[in-house]
Amino acid sequence: MKHLASFLMVFAFLIVGHGNFGLANARSMITREQAIEIGNKQVSKMNIDLRALDVEIDDGNKGWIEHMAILRNSPVPSLQRQYHQYEAKLKGRSYWSIFYTRKSAEGHTFKGGGATVLIDSKTGLVLFAIRGE
């Protein structure tokens, strides 16, 4: 009976401890709003005027994944190297990708002048900050 009580105590500790560990991890996740705030600070450090930009958080990282596919499939060696550099840094990470594009005037679309910022969703670390051309 004494062994059963000890076993149950250890089992309960493991369950509760594991549950608290999960809660600690959930609390350490960077929210969408925090990611945008971190991205905004990074873009400001790049001397880009945030007032001239629209901000889009890339839910599911679809746009970034498409960008990576273009780099991966490119025949240009420098783009291939860039793909491998990004891939190595992102491997095993979860991240927010945020696109900053120039605000468009009615009837006009602008290219370039923005930025892309990738932020580790667990730590808030800026993984990449890429100025648009």
N, CA, C and O atoms as a GROMACS GRO file, in nm:
protein
  532
    1MET      N    1   0.083  -0.119   0.000
    1MET     CA    2   0.000   0.000   0.000
    1MET      C    3   0.088   0.126   0.000
    1MET      O    4   0.057   0.224  -0.068
    2LYS      N    5   0.197   0.121   0.078
    2LYS     CA    6   0.288   0.234   0.084
    2LYS      C    7   0.351   0.261  -0.053
    2LYS      O    8   0.368   0.376  -0.092
    3HIS      N    9   0.384   0.154  -0.125
    3HIS     CA   10   0.443   0.167  -0.258
    3HIS      C   11   0.342   0.225  -0.356
    3HIS      O   12   0.377   0.306  -0.443
    4LEU      N   13   0.218   0.184  -0.343
    4LEU     CA   14   0.112   0.235  -0.430
    4LEU      C   15   0.095   0.386  -0.409
    4LEU      O   16   0.080   0.461  -0.504
    5ALA      N   17   0.097   0.428  -0.283
    5ALA     CA   18   0.082   0.571  -0.253
    5ALA      C   19   0.200   0.649  -0.310
    5ALA      O   20   0.182   0.757  -0.367
    6SER      N   21   0.321   0.595  -0.296
    6SER     CA   22   0.440   0.661  -0.352
    6SER      C   23   0.430   0.670  -0.503
    6SER      O   24   0.460   0.773  -0.562
    7PHE      N   25   0.388   0.559  -0.565
    7PHE     CA   26   0.372   0.556  -0.710
    7PHE      C   27   0.272   0.661  -0.756
    7PHE      O   28   0.296   0.735  -0.851
    8LEU      N   29   0.158   0.668  -0.686
    8LEU     CA   30   0.054   0.765  -0.722
    8LEU      C   31   0.104   0.908  -0.705
    8LEU      O   32   0.070   0.995  -0.786
    9MET      N   33   0.183   0.933  -0.600
    9MET     CA   34   0.238   1.066  -0.580
    9MET      C   35   0.333   1.105  -0.694
    9MET      O   36   0.327   1.217  -0.744
   10VAL      N   37   0.420   1.013  -0.733
   10VAL     CA   38   0.514   1.039  -0.842
   10VAL      C   39   0.437   1.058  -0.973
   10VAL      O   40   0.468   1.148  -1.051
   11PHE      N   41   0.338   0.973  -0.996
   11PHE     CA   42   0.257   0.982  -1.117
   11PHE      C   43   0.185   1.118  -1.123
   11PHE      O   44   0.184   1.183  -1.227
   12ALA      N   45   0.126   1.158  -1.011
   12ALA     CA   46   0.055   1.287  -1.006
   12ALA      C   47   0.152   1.402  -1.030
   12ALA      O   48   0.120   1.498  -1.100
   13PHE      N   49   0.272   1.393  -0.972
   13PHE     CA   50   0.373   1.496  -0.992
   13PHE      C   51   0.410   1.508  -1.140
   13PHE      O   52   0.421   1.618  -1.193
   14LEU      N   53   0.428   1.394  -1.204
   14LEU     CA   54   0.463   1.396  -1.346
   14LEU      C   55   0.352   1.456  -1.430
   14LEU      O   56   0.378   1.536  -1.520
   15ILE      N   57   0.229   1.418  -1.400
   15ILE     CA   58   0.115   1.472  -1.477
   15ILE      C   59   0.103   1.622  -1.455
   15ILE      O   60   0.092   1.697  -1.552
   16VAL      N   61   0.104   1.666  -1.330
   16VAL     CA   62   0.090   1.808  -1.300
   16VAL      C   63   0.212   1.884  -1.353
   16VAL      O   64   0.197   1.991  -1.414
   17GLY      N   65   0.330   1.831  -1.331
   17GLY     CA   66   0.451   1.896  -1.380
   17GLY      C   67   0.451   1.909  -1.530
   17GLY      O   68   0.487   2.014  -1.583
   18HIS      N   69   0.410   1.803  -1.599
   18HIS     CA   70   0.404   1.808  -1.745
   18HIS      C   71   0.301   1.910  -1.791
   18HIS      O   72   0.323   1.984  -1.887
   19GLY      N   73   0.188   1.914  -1.722
   19GLY     CA   74   0.084   2.012  -1.756
   19GLY      C   75   0.133   2.154  -1.738
   19GLY      O   76   0.107   2.240  -1.822
   20ASN      N   77   0.205   2.180  -1.629
   20ASN     CA   78   0.259   2.314  -1.606
   20ASN      C   79   0.364   2.349  -1.709
   20ASN      O   80   0.374   2.464  -1.751
   21PHE      N   81   0.444   2.251  -1.750
   21PHE     CA   82   0.543   2.275  -1.853
   21PHE      C   83   0.473   2.318  -1.982
   21PHE      O   84   0.518   2.411  -2.049
   22GLY      N   85   0.365   2.251  -2.015
   22GLY     CA   86   0.288   2.287  -2.134
   22GLY      C   87   0.233   2.428  -2.125
   22GLY      O   88   0.233   2.502  -2.223
   23LEU      N   89   0.186   2.466  -2.005
   23LEU     CA   90   0.134   2.601  -1.987
   23LEU      C   91   0.246   2.704  -1.998
   23LEU      O   92   0.226   2.812  -2.055
   24ALA      N   93   0.362   2.671  -1.945
   24ALA     CA   94   0.474   2.764  -1.956
   24ALA      C   95   0.511   2.785  -2.101
   24ALA      O   96   0.539   2.898  -2.142
   25ASN      N   97   0.511   2.677  -2.181
   25ASN     CA   98   0.542   2.691  -2.323
   25ASN      C   99   0.436   2.773  -2.393
   25ASN      O  100   0.469   2.856  -2.478
   26ALA      N  101   0.309   2.752  -2.360
   26ALA     CA  102   0.202   2.827  -2.424
   26ALA      C  103   0.216   2.976  -2.392
   26ALA      O  104   0.194   3.061  -2.478
   27ARG      N  105   0.254   3.007  -2.267
   27ARG     CA  106   0.270   3.147  -2.229
   27ARG      C  107   0.390   3.210  -2.298
   27ARG      O  108   0.391   3.332  -2.318
   28SER      N  109   0.489   3.131  -2.336
   28SER     CA  110   0.608   3.188  -2.398
   28SER      C  111   0.590   3.211  -2.548
   28SER      O  112   0.679   3.267  -2.612
   29MET      N  113   0.477   3.170  -2.605
   29MET     CA  114   0.453   3.192  -2.746
   29MET      C  115   0.426   3.340  -2.771
   29MET      O  116   0.353   3.405  -2.696
   30ILE      N  117   0.485   3.390  -2.876
   30ILE     CA  118   0.466   3.530  -2.914
   30ILE      C  119   0.331   3.541  -2.986
   30ILE      O  120   0.304   3.467  -3.080
   31THR      N  121   0.248   3.633  -2.942
   31THR     CA  122   0.118   3.652  -3.005
   31THR      C  123   0.133   3.726  -3.138
   31THR      O  124   0.239   3.782  -3.168
   32ARG      N  125   0.029   3.724  -3.213
   32ARG     CA  126   0.024   3.795  -3.341
   32ARG      C  127   0.057   3.943  -3.321
   32ARG      O  128   0.138   4.001  -3.394
   33GLU      N  129  -0.006   4.004  -3.220
   33GLU     CA  130   0.015   4.146  -3.193
   33GLU      C  131   0.160   4.174  -3.151
   33GLU      O  132   0.219   4.274  -3.193
   34GLN      N  133   0.217   4.086  -3.068
   34GLN     CA  134   0.356   4.103  -3.027
   34GLN      C  135   0.450   4.089  -3.146
   34GLN      O  136   0.547   4.163  -3.158
   35ALA      N  137   0.420   3.994  -3.235
   35ALA     CA  138   0.503   3.976  -3.354
   35ALA      C  139   0.502   4.101  -3.441
   35ALA      O  140   0.606   4.144  -3.490
   36ILE      N  141   0.384   4.160  -3.459
   36ILE     CA  142   0.375   4.283  -3.539
   36ILE      C  143   0.452   4.396  -3.472
   36ILE      O  144   0.521   4.473  -3.539
   37GLU      N  145   0.442   4.407  -3.340
   37GLU     CA  146   0.516   4.510  -3.268
   37GLU      C  147   0.667   4.492  -3.286
   37GLU      O  148   0.739   4.589  -3.310
   38ILE      N  149   0.715   4.369  -3.274
   38ILE     CA  150   0.858   4.340  -3.293
   38ILE      C  151   0.898   4.372  -3.437
   38ILE      O  152   1.002   4.434  -3.461
   39GLY      N  153   0.814   4.330  -3.533
   39GLY     CA  154   0.842   4.358  -3.674
   39GLY      C  155   0.845   4.507  -3.703
   39GLY      O  156   0.932   4.554  -3.777
   40ASN      N  157   0.752   4.582  -3.645
   40ASN     CA  158   0.748   4.727  -3.665
   40ASN      C  159   0.877   4.793  -3.615
   40ASN      O  160   0.932   4.881  -3.681
   41LYS      N  161   0.924   4.749  -3.499
   41LYS     CA  162   1.049   4.805  -3.445
   41LYS      C  163   1.166   4.775  -3.539
   41LYS      O  164   1.253   4.860  -3.561
   42GLN      N  165   1.168   4.653  -3.593
   42GLN     CA  166   1.277   4.615  -3.684
   42GLN      C  167   1.273   4.698  -3.812
   42GLN      O  168   1.377   4.744  -3.860
   43VAL      N  169   1.155   4.717  -3.866
   43VAL     CA  170   1.141   4.797  -3.989
   43VAL      C  171   1.182   4.942  -3.963
   43VAL      O  172   1.246   5.004  -4.047
   44SER      N  173   1.146   4.995  -3.847
   44SER     CA  174   1.188   5.132  -3.811
   44SER      C  175   1.340   5.141  -3.801
   44SER      O  176   1.398   5.242  -3.842
   45LYS      N  177   1.404   5.037  -3.748
   45LYS     CA  178   1.551   5.036  -3.740
   45LYS      C  179   1.614   5.036  -3.879
   45LYS      O  180   1.728   5.079  -3.896
   46MET      N  181   1.539   4.989  -3.978
   46MET     CA  182   1.588   4.985  -4.116
   46MET      C  183   1.565   5.119  -4.187
   46MET      O  184   1.587   5.131  -4.307
   47ASN      N  185   1.519   5.219  -4.110
   47ASN     CA  186   1.490   5.353  -4.163
   47ASN      C  187   1.384   5.351  -4.272
   47ASN      O  188   1.394   5.422  -4.372
   48ILE      N  189   1.284   5.269  -4.252
   48ILE     CA  190   1.169   5.264  -4.343
   48ILE      C  191   1.051   5.325  -4.268
   48ILE      O  192   1.024   5.288  -4.154
   49ASP      N  193   0.981   5.417  -4.333
   49ASP     CA  194   0.869   5.486  -4.270
   49ASP      C  195   0.747   5.393  -4.265
   49ASP      O  196   0.688   5.360  -4.368
   50LEU      N  197   0.710   5.352  -4.144
   50LEU     CA  198   0.596   5.262  -4.126
   50LEU      C  199   0.464   5.324  -4.174
   50LEU      O  200   0.373   5.252  -4.216
   51ARG      N  201   0.455   5.456  -4.169
   51ARG     CA  202   0.330   5.521  -4.210
   51ARG      C  203   0.301   5.500  -4.358
   51ARG      O  204   0.186   5.512  -4.401
   52ALA      N  205   0.403   5.470  -4.436
   52ALA     CA  206   0.386   5.451  -4.580
   52ALA      C  207   0.361   5.305  -4.617
   52ALA      O  208   0.355   5.270  -4.735
   53LEU      N  209   0.347   5.219  -4.515
   53LEU     CA  210   0.336   5.076  -4.541
   53LEU      C  211   0.208   5.015  -4.489
   53LEU      O  212   0.152   5.058  -4.388
   54ASP      N  213   0.162   4.913  -4.559
   54ASP     CA  214   0.057   4.825  -4.509
   54ASP      C  215   0.126   4.705  -4.447
   54ASP      O  216   0.227   4.658  -4.499
   55VAL      N  217   0.072   4.656  -4.337
   55VAL     CA  218   0.130   4.542  -4.266
   55VAL      C  219   0.039   4.422  -4.282
   55VAL      O  220  -0.081   4.430  -4.257
   56GLU      N  221   0.098   4.310  -4.323
   56GLU     CA  222   0.020   4.187  -4.338
   56GLU      C  223   0.096   4.073  -4.271
   56GLU      O  224   0.209   4.042  -4.308
   57ILE      N  225   0.033   4.011  -4.173
   57ILE     CA  226   0.094   3.893  -4.112
   57ILE      C  227   0.051   3.774  -4.197
   57ILE      O  228  -0.067   3.759  -4.230
   58ASP      N  229   0.146   3.692  -4.232
   58ASP     CA  230   0.126   3.583  -4.326
   58ASP      C  231   0.078   3.458  -4.250
   58ASP      O  232   0.158   3.373  -4.212
   59ASP      N  233  -0.054   3.448  -4.230
   59ASP     CA  234  -0.109   3.332  -4.160
   59ASP      C  235  -0.073   3.204  -4.233
   59ASP      O  236  -0.098   3.190  -4.352
   60GLY      N  237  -0.014   3.111  -4.161
   60GLY     CA  238   0.029   2.985  -4.220
   60GLY      C  239   0.156   2.997  -4.302
   60GLY      O  240   0.201   2.898  -4.360
   61ASN      N  241   0.215   3.115  -4.307
   61ASN     CA  242   0.340   3.140  -4.380
   61ASN      C  243   0.332   3.103  -4.528
   61ASN      O  244   0.433   3.068  -4.589
   62LYS      N  245   0.213   3.110  -4.586
   62LYS     CA  246   0.194   3.071  -4.726
   62LYS      C  247   0.279   3.154  -4.821
   62LYS      O  248   0.344   3.100  -4.911
   63GLY      N  249   0.278   3.284  -4.802
   63GLY     CA  250   0.356   3.372  -4.890
   63GLY      C  251   0.505   3.345  -4.879
   63GLY      O  252   0.577   3.346  -4.978
   64TRP      N  253   0.551   3.322  -4.755
   64TRP     CA  254   0.693   3.293  -4.736
   64TRP      C  255   0.729   3.159  -4.800
   64TRP      O  256   0.835   3.147  -4.862
   65ILE      N  257   0.644   3.061  -4.785
   65ILE     CA  258   0.668   2.928  -4.844
   65ILE      C  259   0.675   2.940  -4.996
   65ILE      O  260   0.759   2.875  -5.060
   66GLU      N  261   0.588   3.021  -5.055
   66GLU     CA  262   0.592   3.043  -5.200
   66GLU      C  263   0.723   3.111  -5.241
   66GLU      O  264   0.784   3.076  -5.342
   67HIS      N  265   0.765   3.209  -5.161
   67HIS     CA  266   0.892   3.278  -5.188
   67HIS      C  267   1.008   3.179  -5.183
   67HIS      O  268   1.097   3.182  -5.268
   68MET      N  269   1.006   3.092  -5.083
   68MET     CA  270   1.112   2.992  -5.069
   68MET      C  271   1.113   2.895  -5.188
   68MET      O  272   1.220   2.854  -5.234
   69ALA      N  273   0.996   2.860  -5.238
   69ALA     CA  274   0.988   2.771  -5.354
   69ALA      C  275   1.051   2.836  -5.477
   69ALA      O  276   1.118   2.770  -5.556
   70ILE      N  277   1.028   2.966  -5.492
   70ILE     CA  278   1.088   3.039  -5.605
   70ILE      C  279   1.240   3.037  -5.594
   70ILE      O  280   1.310   3.012  -5.692
   71LEU      N  281   1.291   3.064  -5.473
   71LEU     CA  282   1.436   3.062  -5.452
   71LEU      C  283   1.492   2.922  -5.477
   71LEU      O  284   1.594   2.906  -5.544
   72ARG      N  285   1.426   2.822  -5.422
   72ARG     CA  286   1.473   2.682  -5.434
   72ARG      C  287   1.479   2.638  -5.580
   72ARG      O  288   1.572   2.568  -5.620
   73ASN      N  289   1.382   2.678  -5.659
   73ASN     CA  290   1.372   2.634  -5.798
   73ASN      C  291   1.445   2.725  -5.897
   73ASN      O  292   1.446   2.699  -6.017
   74SER      N  293   1.505   2.830  -5.847
   74SER     CA  294   1.572   2.926  -5.935
   74SER      C  295   1.701   2.866  -5.992
   74SER      O  296   1.772   2.794  -5.922
   75PRO      N  297   1.731   2.896  -6.118
   75PRO     CA  298   1.858   2.852  -6.177
   75PRO      C  299   1.975   2.944  -6.137
   75PRO      O  300   2.090   2.915  -6.169
   76VAL      N  301   1.946   3.054  -6.069
   76VAL     CA  302   2.048   3.152  -6.032
   76VAL      C  303   2.119   3.105  -5.904
   76VAL      O  304   2.054   3.088  -5.800
   77PRO      N  305   2.249   3.082  -5.910
   77PRO     CA  306   2.322   3.031  -5.793
   77PRO      C  307   2.308   3.115  -5.667
   77PRO      O  308   2.298   3.059  -5.557
   78SER      N  309   2.308   3.247  -5.679
   78SER     CA  310   2.296   3.332  -5.560
   78SER      C  311   2.161   3.314  -5.490
   78SER      O  312   2.153   3.320  -5.368
   79LEU      N  313   2.056   3.291  -5.569
   79LEU     CA  314   1.924   3.267  -5.510
   79LEU      C  315   1.918   3.129  -5.446
   79LEU      O  316   1.851   3.110  -5.344
   80GLN      N  317   1.986   3.033  -5.505
   80GLN     CA  318   1.996   2.900  -5.445
   80GLN      C  319   2.066   2.908  -5.309
   80GLN      O  320   2.022   2.847  -5.212
   81ARG      N  321   2.175   2.984  -5.303
   81ARG     CA  322   2.249   3.001  -5.177
   81ARG      C  323   2.160   3.069  -5.073
   81ARG      O  324   2.159   3.030  -4.956
   82GLN      N  325   2.086   3.169  -5.118
   82GLN     CA  326   1.996   3.240  -5.028
   82GLN      C  327   1.891   3.144  -4.972
   82GLN      O  328   1.861   3.147  -4.852
   83TYR      N  329   1.836   3.059  -5.058
   83TYR     CA  330   1.738   2.958  -5.014
   83TYR      C  331   1.798   2.870  -4.904
   83TYR      O  332   1.735   2.849  -4.800
   84HIS      N  333   1.918   2.818  -4.927
   84HIS     CA  334   1.981   2.728  -4.830
   84HIS      C  335   2.011   2.800  -4.698
   84HIS      O  336   2.001   2.741  -4.591
   85GLN      N  337   2.048   2.926  -4.707
   85GLN     CA  338   2.074   3.005  -4.586
   85GLN      C  339   1.945   3.020  -4.504
   85GLN      O  340   1.945   2.998  -4.383
   86TYR      N  341   1.836   3.058  -4.571
   86TYR     CA  342   1.708   3.074  -4.501
   86TYR      C  343   1.661   2.940  -4.445
   86TYR      O  344   1.618   2.931  -4.330
   87GLU      N  345   1.670   2.837  -4.525
   87GLU     CA  346   1.622   2.705  -4.486
   87GLU      C  347   1.696   2.656  -4.361
   87GLU      O  348   1.634   2.601  -4.270
   88ALA      N  349   1.827   2.675  -4.357
   88ALA     CA  350   1.906   2.630  -4.242
   88ALA      C  351   1.866   2.704  -4.115
   88ALA      O  352   1.858   2.643  -4.008
   89LYS      N  353   1.842   2.832  -4.126
   89LYS     CA  354   1.806   2.912  -4.008
   89LYS      C  355   1.664   2.881  -3.959
   89LYS      O  356   1.637   2.893  -3.839
   90LEU      N  357   1.575   2.843  -4.049
   90LEU     CA  358   1.435   2.820  -4.013
   90LEU      C  359   1.405   2.675  -3.973
   90LEU      O  360   1.300   2.646  -3.916
   91LYS      N  361   1.496   2.586  -4.003
   91LYS     CA  362   1.472   2.444  -3.977
   91LYS      C  363   1.438   2.419  -3.830
   91LYS      O  364   1.512   2.458  -3.740
   92GLY      N  365   1.325   2.354  -3.809
   92GLY     CA  366   1.281   2.318  -3.675
   92GLY      C  367   1.221   2.433  -3.595
   92GLY      O  368   1.189   2.415  -3.477
   93ARG      N  369   1.204   2.547  -3.655
   93ARG     CA  370   1.148   2.664  -3.584
   93ARG      C  371   1.005   2.689  -3.629
   93ARG      O  372   0.966   2.656  -3.741
   94SER      N  373   0.929   2.747  -3.540
   94SER     CA  374   0.801   2.803  -3.581
   94SER      C  375   0.821   2.955  -3.582
   94SER      O  376   0.895   3.009  -3.499
   95TYR      N  377   0.757   3.021  -3.674
   95TYR     CA  378   0.785   3.164  -3.690
   95TYR      C  379   0.665   3.236  -3.749
   95TYR      O  380   0.577   3.176  -3.812
   96TRP      N  381   0.664   3.365  -3.726
   96TRP     CA  382   0.568   3.456  -3.789
   96TRP      C  383   0.640   3.521  -3.907
   96TRP      O  384   0.755   3.564  -3.893
   97SER      N  385   0.575   3.529  -4.020
   97SER     CA  386   0.631   3.608  -4.130
   97SER      C  387   0.538   3.727  -4.152
   97SER      O  388   0.416   3.713  -4.165
   98ILE      N  389   0.599   3.844  -4.157
   98ILE     CA  390   0.524   3.969  -4.168
   98ILE      C  391   0.574   4.042  -4.292
   98ILE      O  392   0.694   4.062  -4.310
   99PHE      N  393   0.479   4.080  -4.378
   99PHE     CA  394   0.512   4.153  -4.499
   99PHE      C  395   0.470   4.299  -4.484
   99PHE      O  396   0.359   4.330  -4.440
  100TYR      N  397   0.561   4.386  -4.520
  100TYR     CA  398   0.537   4.530  -4.520
  100TYR      C  399   0.542   4.575  -4.665
  100TYR      O  400   0.647   4.566  -4.730
  101THR      N  401   0.429   4.623  -4.716
  101THR     CA  402   0.424   4.668  -4.856
  101THR      C  403   0.381   4.815  -4.860
  101THR      O  404   0.308   4.863  -4.774
  102ARG      N  405   0.428   4.882  -4.962
  102ARG     CA  406   0.392   5.023  -4.977
  102ARG      C  407   0.242   5.036  -4.995
  102ARG      O  408   0.180   4.959  -5.069
  103LYS      N  409   0.186   5.133  -4.927
  103LYS     CA  410   0.043   5.160  -4.942
  103LYS      C  411   0.017   5.199  -5.085
  103LYS      O  412   0.094   5.273  -5.146
  104SER      N  413  -0.092   5.150  -5.138
  104SER     CA  414  -0.124   5.183  -5.277
  104SER      C  415  -0.227   5.296  -5.280
  104SER      O  416  -0.323   5.297  -5.203
  105ALA      N  417  -0.204   5.388  -5.370
  105ALA     CA  418  -0.301   5.494  -5.394
  105ALA      C  419  -0.411   5.434  -5.481
  105ALA      O  420  -0.387   5.337  -5.553
  106GLU      N  421  -0.526   5.490  -5.475
  106GLU     CA  422  -0.638   5.436  -5.553
  106GLU      C  423  -0.600   5.429  -5.701
  106GLU      O  424  -0.565   5.530  -5.763
  107GLY      N  425  -0.609   5.309  -5.755
  107GLY     CA  426  -0.578   5.288  -5.896
  107GLY      C  427  -0.431   5.267  -5.926
  107GLY      O  428  -0.395   5.241  -6.041
  108HIS      N  429  -0.345   5.276  -5.826
  108HIS     CA  430  -0.201   5.259  -5.847
  108HIS      C  431  -0.148   5.150  -5.755
  108HIS      O  432  -0.185   5.143  -5.638
  109THR      N  433  -0.062   5.067  -5.808
  109THR     CA  434   0.005   4.966  -5.727
  109THR      C  435   0.154   4.993  -5.731
  109THR      O  436   0.210   5.017  -5.838
  110PHE      N  437   0.217   4.988  -5.616
  110PHE     CA  438   0.360   5.014  -5.607
  110PHE      C  439   0.433   4.884  -5.576
  110PHE      O  440   0.384   4.800  -5.500
  111LYS      N  441   0.549   4.868  -5.635
  111LYS     CA  442   0.634   4.754  -5.604
  111LYS      C  443   0.758   4.806  -5.532
  111LYS      O  444   0.804   4.917  -5.556
  112GLY      N  445   0.810   4.721  -5.443
  112GLY     CA  446   0.932   4.756  -5.370
  112GLY      C  447   0.907   4.856  -5.260
  112GLY      O  448   0.795   4.906  -5.242
  113GLY      N  449   1.014   4.886  -5.186
  113GLY     CA  450   1.006   4.985  -5.081
  113GLY      C  451   0.958   4.931  -4.947
  113GLY      O  452   0.953   5.006  -4.849
  114GLY      N  453   0.923   4.805  -4.941
  114GLY     CA  454   0.874   4.747  -4.818
  114GLY      C  455   0.978   4.660  -4.751
  114GLY      O  456   1.098   4.682  -4.765
  115ALA      N  457   0.931   4.562  -4.677
  115ALA     CA  458   1.021   4.471  -4.607
  115ALA      C  459   0.947   4.343  -4.571
  115ALA      O  460   0.824   4.338  -4.572
  116THR      N  461   1.024   4.241  -4.539
  116THR     CA  462   0.972   4.117  -4.484
  116THR      C  463   1.050   4.088  -4.358
  116THR      O  464   1.173   4.094  -4.357
  117VAL      N  465   0.978   4.056  -4.250
  117VAL     CA  466   1.042   4.025  -4.123
  117VAL      C  467   0.990   3.891  -4.075
  117VAL      O  468   0.869   3.869  -4.069
  118LEU      N  469   1.082   3.800  -4.040
  118LEU     CA  470   1.046   3.671  -3.984
  118LEU      C  471   1.088   3.669  -3.838
  118LEU      O  472   1.202   3.701  -3.804
  119ILE      N  473   0.994   3.630  -3.751
  119ILE     CA  474   1.015   3.635  -3.607
  119ILE      C  475   0.988   3.498  -3.548
  119ILE      O  476   0.883   3.439  -3.574
  120ASP      N  477   1.081   3.447  -3.469
  120ASP     CA  478   1.062   3.319  -3.400
  120ASP      C  479   0.940   3.332  -3.310
  120ASP      O  480   0.935   3.422  -3.225
  121SER      N  481   0.843   3.243  -3.327
  121SER     CA  482   0.717   3.256  -3.254
  121SER      C  483   0.728   3.211  -3.108
  121SER      O  484   0.634   3.233  -3.031
  122LYS      N  485   0.838   3.151  -3.069
  122LYS     CA  486   0.856   3.112  -2.929
  122LYS      C  487   0.939   3.213  -2.851
  122LYS      O  488   0.912   3.238  -2.734
  123THR      N  489   1.039   3.272  -2.917
  123THR     CA  490   1.132   3.360  -2.846
  123THR      C  491   1.116   3.507  -2.879
  123THR      O  492   1.158   3.592  -2.801
  124GLY      N  493   1.057   3.539  -2.994
  124GLY     CA  494   1.047   3.678  -3.038
  124GLY      C  495   1.173   3.728  -3.108
  124GLY      O  496   1.182   3.846  -3.142
  125LEU      N  497   1.268   3.639  -3.129
  125LEU     CA  498   1.393   3.674  -3.196
  125LEU      C  499   1.365   3.704  -3.344
  125LEU      O  500   1.293   3.629  -3.410
  126VAL      N  501   1.421   3.814  -3.394
  126VAL     CA  502   1.409   3.845  -3.537
  126VAL      C  503   1.505   3.752  -3.611
  126VAL      O  504   1.627   3.761  -3.593
  127LEU      N  505   1.450   3.664  -3.693
  127LEU     CA  506   1.530   3.568  -3.768
  127LEU      C  507   1.585   3.631  -3.896
  127LEU      O  508   1.702   3.612  -3.930
  128PHE      N  509   1.499   3.705  -3.965
  128PHE     CA  510   1.538   3.773  -4.087
  128PHE      C  511   1.464   3.904  -4.098
  128PHE      O  512   1.347   3.914  -4.059
  129ALA      N  513   1.530   4.003  -4.149
  129ALA     CA  514   1.468   4.132  -4.183
  129ALA      C  515   1.521   4.166  -4.320
  129ALA      O  516   1.639   4.199  -4.337
  130ILE      N  517   1.434   4.159  -4.419
  130ILE     CA  518   1.475   4.175  -4.558
  130ILE      C  519   1.408   4.300  -4.616
  130ILE      O  520   1.286   4.312  -4.615
  131ARG      N  521   1.490   4.390  -4.664
  131ARG     CA  522   1.439   4.513  -4.727
  131ARG      C  523   1.391   4.481  -4.868
  131ARG      O  524   1.461   4.416  -4.945
  132GLY      N  525   1.271   4.528  -4.900
  132GLY     CA  526   1.220   4.512  -5.036
  132GLY      C  527   1.294   4.601  -5.132
  132GLY      O  528   1.347   4.706  -5.095
  133GLU      N  529   1.298   4.557  -5.256
  133GLU     CA  530   1.371   4.635  -5.358
  133GLU      C  531   1.276   4.703  -5.452
  133GLU      O  532   1.318   4.773  -5.543
   0.00000   0.00000   0.00000
